[in-house]
Amino acid sequence: MWGTAPNGVDITYGSDSDNRKGTFKNGAFEASLPLTEKALYFSVMGQLSGGGDINCSVTVDGKTKKGHASGDYNICDAQLNSGLLGGWD
């Protein structure tokens, strides 16, 4: 997650079985998690605390999903789902 958020960002990230809280510092947040084969999804979500402009992304096995939020208390959300036949959607 990256961008400008003068009042901060409330960040949650992880998988369907592992939710964590992140910290937005110096205009960015980055985390790595182990790839678990049984995971149904990996996601990151950040809610602006009263203004700003942020982007977010999740990358798993070479696939990336992106999101964007701007203004007030809007939410940036990116999620990759496990495919039925393997891989990530």
KEMAR-125512 format. One record per residue (C-alpha): x, y, z. Coordinates in steps of 0.02 Angstrom, whole numbers, plus 50000, padded with zeros to 5 digits. Each point is the difference from the previous one (the first is absolute). Layout:
N
XYZ
...
REM end
This chain:
89
500005000050000
500675017149956
499475018049983
499595014950110
498964998850158
500305014750118
498884992550135
500544981949974
499264983949932
499194985650095
500744984449914
499444981850007
500864986649896
500214981249991
499054984749941
498364991550040
500834991950151
501265013350053
499495018350024
501295012750053
500125018750034
501235010749902
500835016750031
500075013849869
501675009250021
500855013049891
498704998149863
500094981149984
499574982950071
500744983649940
499874982250067
500414982349944
499084984450055
500404981649970
499004992649856
498874986750074
499224988049874
498354998850096
499735018950002
498405005349912
500575018149978
501315013050046
499475018150023
500475017350060
498785013650052
500375017650057
498765013050059
500545018149993
499835009650163
499245016149939
500825003249832
501404995649883
500314989949843
500664982250007
500284984949887
500094981950055
500464983549921
500164981450037
501174988749902
499954981050010
500984988449886
500285013649869
498185006149994
499555017350067
498375008750047
499975018750033
498855012550085
499895018850031
499155011750124
499935018850014
499225011950126
499214999550172
499764982350068
500024990249837
500694982349988
501354992849888
499764981349977
500944986949898
499714981250008
500624984749904
498954984250009
500584982149983
499404992549835
498944984249997
501274991149890
501535007650082
500855016649976
499365017050053
498615011049930
REM end
